[in-house]
């Protein structure tokens, strides 16, 4: 998997596509090890950059999982692919909201097998995980909080903005998990 990550990072850099790895791969960098069979990559571009993303996919040996990638990407802002050699799914997620711009600027570079790979900061991984809200995602939040010191104010600020749009109690979910971890003597 690390070889695929480095190949993806190198190809995205060559094509001038800003990116950050999120999801389970980012949790591996900041939290506790767990099995993950996919790679989620947020791109700092809109679907208008699809031709360059398709070139990256071809260069890395990814198969596109939809018949009309242009239509699909414009409709969903996602390009789902599969790396047949490893069986890993790689989802390219197009973006350009103020939040995602800031998250891309905050991304951290880790050297994997000597190559730089950009990962979302732990706070931004937590925000994505709280937004997803599945039990596995909330456990990932706990895992990160056990291992990392985070800027809770930054997390609350963005969750509050998403909460006002989505109507979901995102800040209270984060605060409850944070309180559980603090009361257990972790962060």
C-alpha positions in Angstrom: 0.0 0.0 0.0 2.8 2.4 0.8 4.2 2.0 -2.7 0.8 2.9 -4.2 0.6 6.0 -1.9 4.0 7.2 -3.0 3.2 6.6 -6.7 0.0 8.5 -6.3 1.7 11.4 -4.5 4.4 11.6 -7.1 2.0 11.6 -10.0 -0.3 14.2 -8.4 2.7 16.4 -7.8 3.9 16.1 -11.4 0.4 17.1 -12.6 0.3 20.1 -10.3 -2.8 18.8 -8.4 -2.9 19.8 -4.8 -4.0 16.9 -2.6 -4.2 15.4 0.8 -4.8 11.8 1.9 -7.8 11.5 4.3 -9.8 8.6 5.7 -8.3 5.4 7.1 -4.9 6.0 5.6 -4.7 9.3 7.6 -5.9 7.6 10.7 -3.0 5.2 10.4 -0.6 8.2 10.6 -2.2 9.7 13.6 -4.2 7.0 15.5 -4.0 3.3 16.1 -3.3 0.8 13.4 -6.3 -0.7 11.7 -7.2 -2.5 8.4 -8.3 -0.2 5.6 -8.8 -1.3 2.0 -9.1 2.1 0.4 -7.3 5.4 -0.2 -9.3 8.6 -0.1 -7.7 11.6 -1.6 -9.1 15.2 -1.5 -8.0 17.2 -4.5 -7.8 21.0 -4.4 -9.5 21.3 -7.8 -13.0 21.0 -9.2 -14.1 18.3 -11.7 -12.9 20.7 -14.5 -9.4 19.2 -13.8 -10.7 15.7 -14.5 -8.4 15.2 -17.6 -5.3 15.6 -15.4 -6.8 13.3 -12.7 -7.5 10.7 -15.4 -3.8 10.9 -16.5 -2.7 10.3 -12.9 -5.1 7.3 -12.7 -3.7 5.9 -15.9 -0.1 6.5 -14.9 -0.6 4.7 -11.6 -2.5 1.8 -13.1 -5.9 2.6 -11.7 -9.1 1.4 -13.4 -12.0 3.8 -13.5 -15.1 2.3 -11.8 -17.8 4.3 -13.6 -18.7 4.3 -17.3 -19.0 8.1 -17.8 -16.3 9.5 -15.4 -16.9 13.1 -16.5 -20.7 13.0 -15.9 -20.2 11.1 -12.7 -17.5 13.5 -11.3 -19.5 16.6 -12.2 -22.6 15.1 -10.5 -20.9 13.6 -7.3 -17.5 15.4 -7.2 -15.9 11.9 -6.8 -13.9 9.7 -9.2 -13.9 6.1 -7.9 -11.1 3.9 -9.1 -9.6 0.5 -8.3 -5.9 -0.5 -8.2 -6.3 -4.1 -9.5 -2.8 -5.2 -8.5 -3.5 -4.5 -4.8 -7.3 -4.7 -4.8 -7.4 -1.2 -3.2 -10.1 1.3 -4.1 -8.8 4.8 -4.6 -11.4 7.6 -4.5 -10.4 11.1 -5.8 -12.7 13.7 -4.2 -12.9 17.0 -5.9 -13.2 20.2 -3.8 -12.8 23.8 -3.5 -14.7 25.1 -0.5 -13.2 27.5 2.0 -12.9 24.7 4.5 -11.1 22.4 2.1 -8.8 25.1 0.9 -7.7 25.7 4.5 -7.4 22.0 5.2 -5.2 21.6 2.1 -3.0 24.4 3.4 -2.7 22.7 6.8 -1.9 19.2 5.4 1.3 17.6 6.7 3.9 15.9 4.7 5.3 12.5 5.8 8.1 10.7 4.0 7.1 7.2 3.0 9.8 5.1 1.4 11.7 8.4 0.9 8.9 10.1 -1.0 6.8 13.0 0.4 3.1 12.3 0.8 0.6 14.9 2.1 -1.9 13.9 4.7 -4.7 15.9 6.2 -3.8 17.3 9.6 -5.3 15.3 12.5 -7.9 18.0 13.2 -9.1 17.8 9.6 -9.3 14.0 9.8 -11.4 14.4 12.9 -13.7 16.9 11.2 -14.2 14.5 8.2 -14.8 11.6 10.6 -17.4 13.5 12.7 -19.2 14.5 9.5 -19.3 10.9 8.3 -20.5 9.9 11.8 -20.5 6.1 11.3 -19.4 4.0 14.4 -16.1 3.2 12.7 -15.5 6.9 12.0 -16.2 7.8 15.6 -13.8 5.1 16.9 -11.2 6.6 14.5 -11.8 10.0 16.2 -11.2 8.4 19.6 -8.0 6.7 18.3 -6.6 10.0 17.0 -7.5 11.8 20.3 -5.6 9.1 22.2 -2.4 9.6 20.3 -2.4 13.3 19.2 -2.7 16.7 20.8 -5.2 18.6 18.7 -6.6 22.1 18.4 -10.1 21.5 19.7 -11.1 25.2 19.0 -10.3 24.8 15.3 -12.3 21.5 15.2 -15.3 23.1 17.0 -15.2 26.2 14.8 -15.6 24.2 11.6 -18.0 21.7 13.1 -20.2 24.6 14.2 -20.3 26.0 10.7 -21.2 22.5 9.2 -23.7 22.0 12.0 -25.5 25.2 11.1 -25.8 24.0 7.5 -26.5 20.3 8.1 -28.6 20.6 11.3 -26.8 17.8 12.9 -25.3 18.1 16.4 -21.7 17.8 15.3 -20.0 19.9 18.0 -21.7 17.9 20.8 -20.6 14.6 19.3 -17.0 15.8 19.2 -17.2 17.3 22.7 -18.7 14.0 24.1 -15.9 12.0 22.6 -13.2 14.5 23.7 -14.6 14.5 27.2 -14.6 10.6 27.3 -11.0 10.6 26.3 -10.0 13.3 28.7 -11.8 11.6 31.6 -9.9 8.4 30.7 -6.7 10.4 31.3 -5.6 10.4 27.6 -5.1 13.9 25.9 
